[in-house]
Amino acid sequence: MDNLELYLLISALLMLLSVVSSKLSDKFGIPALFIFLGLGMLAGSDGILGIYFDNAKLAQSVGTLALIFILFGGGLDTSWKAIKPVLGAGLALATFGVIFTALFVALSVRYLLDFTWQESLLLGAIISSTDAAAVFAILRAQGISLKKRLAPLLELESGSNDPMAIFLTVAILQMILLPESSSLGEWIGKFFLQFLVGGIMGYLFGILLPPILNRIHLGHYGLYPVFSIAWVLLLFSASSFLGGNGFLAVYIAGIASNAREFVHKKNLIGFHDGLAWIMQIAVFLTLGLLVFPSDLPAIAPAALGISLWLIFVARPLGVFLTLTFSSLSLQEKSFISWVGLRGAVPIILATYPFLAGLESSSLIFNTIFFIVLTSILIQGTTLPRVAKWLKVEESKEPKVPEPSIIASPLLHHTLKQFYITKNSSVIGKSIAELELPSEFLILLIKREKEQIKPTGSTLFEEGDMLLIQCEDPALFRQIVRSFAPLES
């Protein structure tokens, strides 16, 4: 068997094992990320398969590519209406919360590892971002629904705090290696430039994607995911080239795209969700291969001390300081403090000192890896119990419909027929392209002898008979007026 075939066989088996093993997460509440990391470690040089892998550059490249699609997928699955009420608190946690956490972690690192202040700040910056994707996987597996503003707040924080952690890591690392290269004022300027350019680029690409998808009218559905992948990669590279933060850009683009209707929306969101899972599995297996478990016992005592400090002191202090003037209750702030799981991003960032040739890079990587493991185990396995203890679950009262509602027929006077006449302005356009309100629902399209169940990608043709449900006569007249023939 050739090396390529062997690598493909091992990769396929590891991915299948990752997917099957994720059932343990659903059944027993074991975080899926921990399973993926464990499988990578078992396959590595100290594990059963004995695959030797120490290419930090390749691991970083895999992690960067994975993070692009994980963030875009997360943004595309985020509702703007849901996060809008918590936008201020979420952005504060994603910026000031990250900075506070990094500073407080640096205090314990300085004491426990005897690092310089700069190295301590570097490790604090690397471990400062959270991975709430793991949180929601655990909560869904346990059937726990959080209160309305908690879920979107945690989602917004996890998606938008990675760019801040990446910026801090790169900035501090450069200050260590090239202390004369940039002053504090220049770094503050770079910060605002990165986030301003990344934010603007992300918003523009995000609002442009839906109308482009609606008007491009590709002949095969399979080309739409290809187009979206290319669009995301173009956004990330263009934003980075212009000095912006590409990770922030792709996340904002996902949110902005989801705010509008476009063809195959449900399918594309599902595709990018699956792609994000592939990327998560790939990056965790790669990072699991990169670590040498035999090196962990030596750093375990200090790393455990830092991890406990992060969980019980640094994260809570960062959250409570950031949300001092927030209307969130004490229980809600406490739960946010506990939902500080560390995930893929800190381990990816821990490869940066390796590539920079920092003397303490191996110690930093192993410490970060150990902290992530303990964070997933301690916080991940206790999330359901903490949510119940703090009473932050959404109360679910069963709604029993009244008998009159059950037997109530569809009101026939709200059903209307409309024909697409010659030269109509909507001929050749898709339903999604028209951005019709939810109160105006096209139930059926009759085209010659064919009856079509409409979707967002359905194109109107001359002679189509539309069966429309609309309870507002004025809204119906307003919309069908826009369907009128174009003036010659």
Buried (B, 14 or more C-beta within 10 A) or exposed (E): EEEEEEEEEEEEEBBEBBBEBBEBBBEEBBBBBBBBBBBBBBBBBBBEEEBEBEBBEEBBBBBBBBBBBBBBBBBBBBEBEBBEEBBEBBBBBBBBBBBBBBBBBBBBBBBBBEBEEBBBBBBBBBBBBBBBBBBBBBBEBBEBBBBEBBBBBBBBBBBBBBBBBBBBBBBBBBBBEEEEEBEEEEBEEBBEBBBBBBBBBBBBBBBBBBBEBBEEEBEEEEEBBEBBBEBBBEBBEBBBEBEBBBBBBBBBBBBBBBBBBBBBBEBBBEBBEEBBBBBBBBBBBBBBBBBBBEBBEEBBEBBBBBBBBBBEBBBBBBBBBBBEEBEBEEBBBBBBBBBBBBBBBBBBBBBBBBEBEBEBBBBBBBBBBBBBBBBBBBBBBBBBEBBEEBEBBEEEEEEEEEEEEEEEEEEEEBEBEBEBEEEBBBBEBBBBBBEBEEEBBBEBBBBEEEEEEBBBBBBBBEBBBBBBBBEEEEBBEEBBEEBEEEEE
